[in-house]
């Protein structure tokens, strides 16, 4: 089954701007981002993106970035979902997250990110956090 969601050039431009803000805020390290969008009560769409960056370079797959931006564009049409970014550096591992509500990516604070990662979505039960992972407040990325 193929699901096509309406959007216009303004949605795509806004998604590109938000994606660029995420890259700016990511900082140095290896980053794994996941976006999940709820299409309706029976359908969700999910994609992930892995990239590395430092002060001088950005190593990212253009194809994977395009897939991520296309799903972000769909989310900005008014859907619900979320973005999570896990960052690995030489001495730390951090997680930040955003919820997408009414087409706007809103930053999660540290506790909200922890709660999103430390429960089983199928049972609602809490699960133990991963050792050494730090949960951080996400920066504002919406435009």
N, C-alpha and C positions, 0 to 999 in steps of 0.2 A: 504494500500500500504506500502511496506517495501522498504526503500532506503538503499542500502549498499554502503559505501564509501571505496575506497581502502586506505590502510595505511600499513605501515610495523612496525616492532618492534622499529625502530629508532624514528618514529613518536610517538609511545606510550611512549617510554622512555623520549622523550623531553616534552611531555605533563605532565608526572609525575613530571619532574624537575620543570616545570613552576608552576604546582599546588603546589608543596612544597614551592616555592618562594612566592606564594600568601599567603600561611598559615604563613610563616615567617613574611611577611610584614603586615599581618592583625592586629597583636597585641592583646591586651586584649579587650574582649568584646563579644557581641553576634553579629554574622555576617550573613548576608543574601546575597548570591551571585547568580547571574543569568547569564547564558551564552546563547546567541542567535547566531545561525549560519545560514547563507543564503545558502541553497543547490542549488537553481536555482531561476529563476524569479517567480516561483509559489510555492516554498516550503522552509520553514524555520523549524529549529529544536530549541527547547528551553528546558532548564531544570534549576532547581534552587537547592540550597544547603544551609542549615541552620546549623551553628556550633557555639560553644562557646569555648573560650580559654582564658587562663591566663598564667602566668609564669610557672605554675606547671602542667597544664593539657590541653588536647584537647578533647572536647566532640563532636564527629562527627559520622554520620552514614556511615559505610563502603559502604553500598549499594548505598547511595546517592552520596558519593564521587566517586565511580566507574562510575556511570552514568555521572557525571560531567566530569570526566577525559576522558571517551569515546567520549563525544561530543567535548571536547577540542582537542583530538587526531584528530578527523575528521576535525576540523577547521584548524589545522596545516598542512593539506595536500594542502593548498593553497586557502581555502575558505575565505569569508568575514563574519564578525560578530562582536560581542562585549561581554565584561564581565563587569558587574557592581557589586560593593560590597558596601552594606549599613552596617555600623557598629553602634551598640547601646552600649553606656556605661552609667554609672550612671548619668553623667552630659552632655552628648552630643550625637548627631546623625550625622554621616558623610557619604558622598557618594564619592566613587572613581570609575574610569572607565578606560577600555582599549578597543581600537578598534583592531580587528584582520584583517589585510590586508596582502594578499599574504602569509598567514600562520604565520604571526608574530604579537604577541600581543604588541601593542604600547600604552604607557601610555597617557591618556588624562590629560590635565591641568585642573585646577579648572573651568575656563570659558567653556571649551569644555564639561566637565561633566555636568555643570549647563545647557548648551544648550541642551544636550542629554536628560536630565530629564524634561526640562521645555518647551517642545513643544508637540503638538498633532501630532503623526506621520501620522494620516489619513488626517488631514486638513492642517497641516503645521503651524497652529496658535500657538502663544506663550500661555502658561498657567502659572498661578501663582506658584511660588515655595512653597514648604511646609514650614510652619513656624518652625523656630528653626533648620532646616537642614543645615548643613555646607557642601559645596562642596570643595573637596581638590584635589591637584595634586596627581595623581596616581604614585606609584613608578615603576621603571623599573623592569619588571619580565621576559623579554624574555632572552633566553639562546643563 
